[in-house]
């Protein structure tokens, strides 16, 4: 396999890869609401609608309503907020994908990974997101790939992470993975491919 392409990622692309923590907090808070509601109903019914049971159940229901409102506020805030994107991420990147390694480079730097460094892959609508054993994330944009290159790369990546191709999504990533920084990988400006 030998695939080379150049792509410039937009702020929207970057935001979709690495969702705002506020959005994740809203989802977690929403998940707490259902158990609170069930406990409130159980207390009211189990207490045979006694005044104490009604007060306790009512307070729990008010807490659930407050949690729903706060989760909604966090979700709206996350949707309106633009994720901070490092300037280096918005510059053109050259990708060189071979059987041995992945190299992503800009005019100033180059970052390379051996394929054996990756243990998980997420297939998103516009990118392949790879995760190393240490939790770092590396993305490969799919838009510049031809359909043949995309199919070849998908098959190759499935073999790299030992995942059956039939299990591939697209996945909907809701993780706390943060973007990889060039200083945490093997960097060398000498590896820069010709543009």
NORQUI-V372721 format. One record per residue. N is the residue number from 1. PSI is psi as a letter, one per 30 degrees, with the letter a starting at -180 (none if undefined). BURIAL is 1 if it has 24 or more other ideal C-beta (glycine too) atoms within 12 Angstrom, else 0. Layout:
BEGIN
<<N PSI BURIAL> <N PSI BURIAL>>
END
This chain:
BEGIN
<<1 k 0> <2 j 0> <3 k 1> <4 k 0> <5 l 1> <6 k 1> <7 k 1> <8 j 0> <9 k 1> <10 l 0> <11 e 0> <12 e 0> <13 e 1> <14 e 1> <15 e 1> <16 e 1> <17 e 1> <18 i 1> <19 k 1> <20 k 1> <21 f 0> <22 e 0> <23 e 1> <24 e 0> <25 e 0> <26 e 1> <27 e 0> <28 e 0> <29 e 1> <30 e 1> <31 f 0> <32 f 0> <33 e 1> <34 e 0> <35 e 0> <36 e 1> <37 e 0> <38 e 0> <39 e 0> <40 e 1> <41 e 0> <42 e 0> <43 e 1> <44 e 1> <45 e 0> <46 e 0> <47 g 0> <48 h 0> <49 g 0> <50 l 0> <51 e 0> <52 e 0> <53 e 0> <54 e 0> <55 e 0> <56 e 1> <57 e 1> <58 e 0> <59 e 0> <60 e 1> <61 e 0> <62 e 0> <63 e 0> <64 e 1> <65 e 0> <66 e 0> <67 e 1> <68 e 0> <69 e 0> <70 e 0> <71 e 1> <72 e 0> <73 e 0> <74 e 1> <75 e 1> <76 e 0> <77 e 0> <78 e 0> <79 e 0> <80 f 0> <81 k 0> <82 k 0> <83 k 1> <84 k 0> <85 k 0> <86 k 0> <87 e 0> <88 f 1> <89 f 1> <90 g 0> <91 l 0> <92 k 0> <93 k 1> <94 k 1> <95 k 1> <96 j 1> <97 j 1> <98 l 0> <99 f 0> <100 e 0> <101 l 1> <102 k 1> <103 k 1> <104 k 1> <105 l 1> <106 a 1> <107 f 0> <108 f 0> <109 l 1> <110 k 1> <111 k 1> <112 k 1> <113 k 1> <114 k 0> <115 f 1> <116 f 0> <117 f 1> <118 k 1> <119 f 0> <120 l 1> <121 k 1> <122 k 1> <123 j 1> <124 l 1> <125 e 0> <126 g 1> <127 l 1> <128 k 1> <129 j 1> <130 k 1> <131 k 1> <132 l 1> <133 f 0> <134 g 0> <135 g 0> <136 l 1> <137 k 1> <138 k 1> <139 k 1> <140 j 1> <141 k 1> <142 f 1> <143 e 0> <144 f 1> <145 k 1> <146 l 0> <147 e 0> <148 e 0> <149 e 1> <150 e 1> <151 e 0> <152 e 0> <153 e 1> <154 e 1> <155 e 0> <156 e 1> <157 e 1> <158 e 1> <159 e 0> <160 e 1> <161 g 1> <162 h 0> <163 k 1> <164 k 0> <165 f 0> <166 f 0> <167 g 0> <168 k 0> <169 b 0> <170 k 0> <171 l 0> <172 j 0> <173 k 1> <174 h 0> <175 l 0> <176 g 0> <177 k 1> <178 l 1> <179 k 1> <180 k 1> <181 k 0> <182 e 1> <183 f 0> <184 g 0> <185 l 1> <186 j 1> <187 k 0> <188 k 0> <189 f 0> <190 f 0> <191 f 1> <192 k 0> <193 l 1> <194 k 0> <195 none 0>>
END
